[in-house]
């Protein structure tokens, strides 16, 4: 039965109820509004991680649901058809040695490089707890006749994460990966469209996640990545667990969309030498470690860069299949465009993405600041700071998140302090930001 609003409002109790309802809507709306900006790397849970691994084992026939937690990278290599490849080989063998394996030279890609994204930037160069981050990437294509191939898994991407003190040489055998992340990539023709509505959906996701612990503790499957995305909000060294799969998908496309493979942003690594890592720059240590030099005209540099370019081409293809309009996909395509023949580092302003108007030379200092303090999350999570339109649409949210007294969970950045001059620069810009 329809009752006119005027009659409802004649009752004092109804008027009070409507006011409370209105306030509730405002609070919920404000929460959703603020959530559009918050980097929101979810932590997941141990129970969901255990359930995920059992489901993955059943779907991909990787080990068995009751034994999958005991697997190691040696087991993963065997699953992919590399029966003579061990966890130790994968972590410590030189990339050139690994790339000689497989039925075809292209079956294995391997590269070692500087990785500011995994670093705890709560600490600065010179602090006793400061550590530099390094990664080794190994991409293995499934071999013909392997269990992986039989279950529509075409490749695995393995990322070893290591940390060194200032001045130490990376990738020494005494410096093991603290956590090793794996993406299993299915046959593109088998990927689900649209996302499944039931747990027993027969089609496949665009990526599956595994996370292995360090060798000294057995190297078995773990449930979480221990990372510093929220370091400034936490006590002590500022790390916490981000469980599979929720802790993975946020940086790889964000649920409920299809996960995508991130490209290796070489330009960002060199950007950071100009702000946070001056001592690293002065040391001359090669960011593309296998190159032995940062000189883009060196043949060794070009050889190392070529390995990354081959991987990035595969990542670009995967991203376009998974989410063709995602900011990460646009950034990947931009990297391909800029580095088709250019091996040198290009500054942020040349890497703008998205529709016109894009970031212009008069705004380059603001983009440089966001690249330093925001890009770690807001390169892939929800939006990229390199997309001017997406950033413009969040201008009011950005101003609110930069307030000194903003609440934990809203305040940006969550991983370190923002200097007052940078805060003032960003707030003033976004208050007057016009399209």
C-alpha positions in Angstrom: 0.0 0.0 0.0 1.4 3.4 -1.0 1.4 6.0 1.8 2.2 9.7 0.8 5.4 11.0 2.3 3.5 14.0 3.7 1.4 11.7 5.9 4.5 9.8 7.0 6.2 13.0 8.1 3.2 14.0 10.2 4.3 11.4 12.8 7.2 12.5 15.1 8.4 9.0 15.4 8.4 8.6 11.6 10.3 11.9 11.2 13.0 10.7 13.7 13.3 7.3 11.9 13.7 9.0 8.5 16.4 11.3 9.9 18.3 8.3 11.4 17.9 6.5 8.1 19.2 9.6 6.2 22.3 9.8 8.5 23.0 6.1 8.0 22.9 6.5 4.3 25.3 9.5 4.5 27.7 7.4 6.7 27.6 4.4 4.4 28.0 6.7 1.3 30.9 8.4 2.9 32.6 5.1 3.6 32.1 3.9 0.1 33.3 7.3 -1.2 36.5 7.2 0.8 37.1 3.5 -0.1 37.5 4.5 -3.7 40.8 6.0 -2.8 42.2 3.8 -0.1 44.9 1.5 -1.5 43.1 -1.3 0.4 45.6 -4.2 0.1 43.4 -6.8 1.9 45.0 -9.1 4.4 42.8 -12.2 3.8 43.0 -14.9 6.4 44.7 -18.2 7.2 41.5 -20.2 6.8 40.7 -18.7 3.4 44.3 -19.4 2.2 44.0 -23.1 3.3 40.7 -23.4 1.5 42.2 -21.7 -1.6 45.1 -24.1 -1.8 42.9 -27.2 -1.5 40.6 -25.8 -4.2 43.6 -25.0 -6.4 45.1 -28.5 -5.9 41.8 -30.1 -7.0 41.3 -27.9 -10.0 44.9 -28.1 -11.4 45.9 -31.5 -10.1 48.9 -30.0 -8.4 49.8 -32.4 -5.6 46.7 -33.4 -3.6 44.5 -31.3 -1.3 45.8 -33.0 1.8 49.5 -32.7 0.8 49.7 -29.5 -1.3 50.9 -27.5 1.8 54.0 -29.8 1.9 55.1 -29.0 -1.7 58.2 -27.1 -2.5 59.5 -25.3 -5.6 61.2 -28.6 -6.6 57.7 -30.1 -6.8 56.4 -27.1 -8.8 59.3 -27.5 -11.3 58.4 -31.2 -11.7 54.8 -30.3 -12.2 55.9 -28.0 -15.1 58.0 -30.7 -16.6 61.5 -29.7 -15.3 62.3 -32.9 -13.3 66.0 -32.1 -12.8 65.4 -28.6 -11.5 65.4 -28.0 -7.7 64.4 -25.2 -5.4 68.0 -24.4 -4.9 68.7 -24.3 -8.7 65.8 -21.9 -9.2 66.9 -19.5 -6.5 70.6 -19.5 -7.0 71.6 -20.6 -10.5 72.6 -17.7 -12.8 69.9 -16.7 -15.2 72.1 -17.7 -18.2 72.3 -21.3 -16.8 68.5 -21.5 -16.2 67.8 -20.1 -19.7 69.6 -23.1 -21.2 67.0 -25.5 -19.9 63.8 -26.6 -21.5 63.1 -28.1 -24.9 63.3 -24.6 -26.4 65.5 -21.7 -25.6 62.4 -19.5 -25.1 61.0 -21.9 -22.5 62.8 -20.2 -19.6 63.3 -16.5 -19.0 65.3 -15.3 -15.9 66.4 -11.9 -14.7 67.6 -10.2 -11.5 66.9 -6.6 -10.7 66.4 -3.8 -8.1 62.9 -3.9 -6.6 61.8 -0.8 -4.6 58.2 -2.0 -4.6 59.0 -4.7 -2.0 61.1 -2.4 0.3 60.1 -1.1 3.7 60.2 2.6 2.9 59.4 3.5 6.5 63.2 3.4 6.9 65.6 5.7 5.0 69.2 5.2 3.7 71.4 5.3 6.8 68.8 3.9 9.2 69.9 0.7 10.9 66.8 -1.2 9.7 67.1 0.0 6.1 67.3 -2.7 3.5 67.4 -2.6 -0.3 65.0 -4.9 -2.1 66.0 -7.2 -5.0 64.1 -9.7 -7.1 64.9 -12.6 -9.3 62.2 -13.5 -11.8 62.1 -17.0 -13.5 59.4 -17.7 -16.1 59.0 -21.4 -16.9 56.8 -22.6 -19.8 55.1 -25.9 -19.2 56.8 -28.7 -21.0 54.9 -31.0 -23.4 53.5 -34.0 -21.4 53.9 -32.3 -18.1 51.1 -32.4 -15.5 50.8 -28.6 -15.8 50.3 -28.8 -19.6 47.7 -31.6 -19.1 45.8 -29.3 -16.8 45.9 -26.2 -19.1 48.7 -24.4 -17.2 51.0 -22.9 -19.8 53.5 -21.1 -17.6 54.6 -20.2 -14.1 56.1 -16.9 -13.1 58.3 -17.2 -10.0 59.5 -14.1 -8.0 62.3 -14.5 -5.4 62.4 -11.6 -2.9 65.7 -10.8 -1.2 67.0 -7.9 0.9 70.5 -6.5 1.5 72.1 -4.0 3.7 73.6 -0.9 2.2 76.8 -1.7 0.3 76.2 -5.5 0.2 76.2 -7.4 -3.1 72.8 -8.9 -3.9 72.0 -12.5 -4.7 74.8 -14.1 -2.6 74.0 -17.7 -1.6 74.0 -16.6 2.0 71.2 -14.2 1.3 68.1 -16.3 0.6 64.7 -15.3 -0.6 62.5 -14.5 2.4 59.4 -15.2 0.4 58.8 -16.5 -3.1 55.7 -15.7 -5.0 54.3 -17.7 -7.9 51.7 -17.1 -10.5 50.4 -20.0 -12.5 49.1 -18.9 -15.9 46.4 -20.9 -17.7 45.8 -21.4 -21.4 44.1 -18.1 -22.6 41.4 -20.1 -24.4 40.3 -21.7 -21.1 40.0 -18.5 -19.1 36.5 -17.8 -17.7 34.3 -15.1 -19.2 32.6 -13.6 -17.3 33.7 -14.3 -13.7 32.2 -17.5 -12.4 29.2 -17.5 -10.2 29.8 -20.9 -8.5 32.7 -22.5 -6.8 32.6 -25.5 -9.2 32.8 -23.4 -12.4 34.6 -25.5 -14.9 36.4 -22.6 -16.6 39.6 -21.1 -15.3 40.7 -17.9 -13.7 43.4 -15.9 -15.5 46.0 -16.6 -12.7 46.5 -18.8 -9.7 48.7 -18.0 -6.7 51.3 -19.9 -4.7 53.6 -18.6 -2.0 56.7 -20.5 -0.9 58.7 -19.8 2.3 62.5 -19.6 2.6 64.8 -22.6 2.0 66.3 -22.6 5.5 62.8 -23.4 6.9 62.2 -26.1 4.3 60.9 -24.0 1.4 57.4 -25.4 1.7 54.2 -23.7 0.6 53.3 -20.8 2.8 50.0 -19.0 3.2 51.0 -15.3 3.3 53.4 -12.7 2.0 54.9 -10.8 4.9 55.1 -7.2 3.6 55.3 -3.6 4.5 52.4 -2.0 2.5 51.0 -0.5 5.8 54.3 -0.1 7.6 53.7 3.4 8.9 50.5 2.3 10.6 52.2 -0.6 12.4 54.6 -0.8 15.3 58.2 -2.2 15.1 59.6 -2.9 11.6 56.1 -2.5 10.2 55.4 -5.8 8.4 52.3 -8.0 8.5 50.9 -11.0 6.6 48.9 -10.6 3.4 47.3 -14.0 2.8 46.7 -15.8 -0.5 44.7 -15.1 -2.6 43.2 -11.8 -1.3 46.7 -10.3 -0.6 47.7 -11.1 -4.2 44.9 -9.9 -6.3 44.8 -6.3 -5.0 48.1 -5.5 -6.8 47.2 -7.7 -9.9 43.9 -6.3 -11.1 41.7 -6.3 -7.9 38.8 -8.6 -7.3 36.2 -9.3 -8.7 37.9 -8.6 -12.0 40.3 -11.2 -13.7 43.8 -11.0 -12.3 46.5 -9.7 -14.6 50.3 -10.1 -14.9 52.2 -7.0 -14.0 55.0 -5.8 -16.3 58.4 -4.9 -14.9 58.6 -1.1 -14.7 62.3 -0.4 -15.3 61.7 3.3 -15.5 60.4 3.5 -12.0 63.4 1.7 -10.6 65.7 4.4 -12.1 63.3 7.2 -11.0 63.9 6.2 -7.4 67.7 6.7 -7.6 66.9 10.5 -7.9 65.0 10.7 -4.6 65.0 7.9 -2.0 68.2 6.1 -3.0 71.0 8.5 -3.7 73.6 6.3 -2.0 72.6 3.4 -4.2 73.0 5.7 -7.2 76.4 6.8 -6.0 77.5 3.2 -5.5 77.0 2.4 -9.2 75.4 -0.9 -8.5 73.5 -2.1 -11.5 69.8 -2.0 -11.2 69.5 -4.6 -13.9 71.9 -6.8 -11.9 72.9 -9.1 -14.7 74.0 -6.2 -16.8 76.7 -5.2 -14.4 76.2 -1.6 -15.4 73.6 1.2 -15.6 74.9 2.4 -19.0 72.1 1.8 -21.5 74.6 1.8 -24.4 76.5 -1.1 -23.0 76.0 -4.4 -24.8 75.6 -6.3 -21.5 72.9 -3.8 -20.4 71.0 -4.2 -23.7 71.2 -8.0 -23.3 69.8 -7.8 -19.8 67.1 -5.3 -20.9 66.1 -7.6 -23.7 65.2 -10.3 -21.3 62.9 -7.9 -19.4 61.5 -6.7 -22.7 60.6 -10.3 -23.6 58.8 -10.8 -20.3 57.0 -7.5 -20.5 55.7 -8.4 -24.0 54.1 -11.5 -22.4 52.8 -9.5 -19.5 51.3 -7.0 -21.9 49.5 -9.7 -23.8 48.2 -11.3 -20.6 47.0 -7.9 -19.2 45.1 -7.1 -22.4 43.4 -10.5 -22.3 42.5 -10.1 -18.6 41.5 -6.5 -18.3 42.0 -4.4 -21.5 41.0 -1.1 -19.9 42.9 -1.4 -16.6 45.4 1.4 -15.8 48.1 -1.3 -15.5 47.3 -2.5 -19.0 47.5 1.1 -20.3 50.9 1.5 -18.5 52.1 -1.7 -19.9 51.2 -0.7 -23.5 53.0 2.7 -22.9 56.2 0.9 -21.8 56.0 -1.2 -25.0 55.6 2.0 -27.1 58.4 3.9 -25.4 60.9 1.0 -25.3 60.4 -0.7 -28.6 63.8 0.7 -29.6 64.8 2.8 -26.6 66.8 1.2 -23.7 67.3 4.3 -21.7 65.4 5.5 -18.6 62.5 7.9 -19.5 61.1 10.4 -16.9 57.6 10.1 -15.4 56.1 12.9 -17.5 56.8 10.9 -20.7 54.9 7.9 -19.3 51.5 9.5 -18.7 48.5 7.3 -19.7 44.8 7.6 -20.1 42.6 9.9 -22.1 43.4 13.5 -22.9 44.2 15.8 -21.2 47.2 13.9 -19.9 49.7 15.1 -17.4 51.7 18.0 -18.9 55.1 19.5 -18.4 53.7 22.2 -16.0 52.5 19.4 -13.7 55.6 17.2 -13.8 56.6 18.1 -10.2 53.3 16.9 -8.9 53.5 13.7 -10.9 57.1 13.2 -9.7 55.9 13.4 -6.1 53.1 11.0 -6.6 55.4 8.6 -8.4 57.7 8.6 -5.3 55.1 8.4 -2.6 51.9 6.9 -4.1 52.9 4.7 -7.1 53.8 1.7 -4.9 50.1 1.0 -4.5 48.4 3.4 -6.9 50.2 2.1 -9.9 47.9 -1.0 -9.9 45.5 -0.8 -7.0 42.2 0.9 -8.0 43.9 3.5 -10.2 47.3 4.7 -11.4 48.6 8.2 -10.6 49.9 8.3 -14.2 46.3 8.4 -15.4 45.4 12.1 -15.0 41.7 11.6 -15.6 41.4 8.9 -12.9 43.4 11.1 -10.5 41.3 14.2 -11.3 38.1 12.2 -10.5 39.5 11.5 -7.0 40.8 15.0 -6.3 38.5 15.6 -3.3 39.3 12.2 -1.8 43.0 12.8 -2.2 42.8 16.1 -0.3 41.0 14.3 2.5 43.5 11.4 2.6 46.4 13.9 2.9 45.1 15.6 6.0 47.5 15.3 8.9 44.7 14.1 11.2 43.2 11.6 8.7 42.3 8.3 10.3 44.3 5.1 9.9 43.0 3.3 6.8 42.3 6.6 5.1 45.5 8.5 5.6 47.9 8.3 2.7 50.6 7.1 2.2 50.2 4.2 4.7 53.8 2.9 4.4 55.8 6.0 5.4 55.7 9.6 6.5 54.9 12.3 4.0 57.1 15.4 4.4 55.3 18.6 5.1 56.5 20.3 1.9 55.3 17.4 -0.2 51.9 17.3 1.6 51.5 21.1 1.0 52.4 20.7 -2.6 49.8 18.0 -3.3 47.0 19.5 -1.2 47.4 22.9 -2.9 47.5 21.3 -6.3 44.4 19.1 -5.8 42.4 21.9 -4.2 42.7 23.9 -7.4 43.0 21.0 -9.8 41.0 21.6 -13.0 40.5 19.4 -16.0 
